[in-house]
């Protein structure tokens, strides 16, 4: 097995449960993921509202909805651990 195959296999493995402690680096990455999705969702909505072409407008709305789902999914993963309250402070 070559190095690339080993890297692909290790990258595809998931944790059976999240760790009990979230490191500062992990918290910063989670915050970034939330920010990226929220910003992209807002931009897609803004551009859709100012778009004249209905096909492009629909595509932008769908992209915004996708990012909203991603944002909400990340939050749902954080809620059981209570991490989202710490991130919002």
C-alpha positions in Angstrom: 0.0 0.0 0.0 1.4 3.4 -0.9 1.5 6.5 1.2 -1.4 8.2 -0.6 -3.7 5.2 0.0 -2.8 5.2 3.7 -3.5 8.9 3.9 -6.9 8.5 2.2 -7.9 5.7 4.5 -7.0 7.6 7.7 -8.8 10.7 6.4 -12.0 8.7 5.9 -12.1 7.3 9.4 -14.6 9.0 11.8 -14.6 9.2 15.5 -17.3 7.1 17.2 -17.9 10.0 19.6 -16.5 13.4 20.0 -13.7 14.1 22.5 -14.6 15.3 26.0 -12.4 18.4 25.5 -12.3 20.8 22.6 -8.9 22.3 22.1 -8.5 26.0 21.4 -7.4 25.2 17.8 -10.5 23.1 17.3 -12.7 25.8 18.8 -11.2 28.4 16.4 -11.8 26.1 13.4 -15.4 25.5 14.5 -15.9 29.3 14.8 -14.4 29.7 11.3 -16.7 27.1 9.8 -19.7 28.8 11.3 -18.5 32.2 10.1 -17.8 31.0 6.6 -21.2 29.4 6.2 -23.1 32.4 7.7 -21.2 34.9 5.6 -21.7 32.8 2.4 -25.4 32.4 3.2 -25.8 36.1 3.7 -23.9 37.0 0.5 -26.0 34.5 -1.6 -29.2 36.0 -0.2 -28.0 39.5 -0.9 -27.0 38.7 -4.5 -30.2 36.8 -5.1 -32.2 39.8 -4.1 -30.4 42.0 -6.6 -30.3 39.5 -9.4 -32.5 40.0 -12.5 -32.0 36.6 -14.1 -34.4 34.1 -12.5 -32.2 31.1 -13.2 -29.2 32.7 -11.5 -31.4 34.0 -8.7 -32.7 30.4 -8.0 -29.2 29.0 -8.0 -28.1 31.7 -5.5 -31.1 31.0 -3.3 -30.3 27.3 -3.4 -26.6 27.9 -2.5 -27.7 30.1 0.4 -30.1 27.5 1.7 -27.3 24.9 1.5 -25.0 27.0 3.6 -27.8 27.7 6.0 -28.3 23.9 6.4 -24.6 23.5 7.0 -24.5 26.2 9.6 -27.5 24.7 11.4 -26.0 21.2 11.2 -22.7 22.4 12.8 -24.7 24.0 15.5 -26.7 20.9 16.1 -23.5 18.9 16.6 -22.4 21.5 19.2 -25.6 21.7 21.2 -25.4 18.5 23.2 -22.0 19.4 24.5 -23.0 23.0 25.2 -20.1 24.3 23.2 -22.3 26.7 21.1 -23.0 28.8 24.2 -19.3 29.3 24.7 -18.7 30.2 21.0 -21.5 32.8 21.1 -20.0 34.7 24.1 
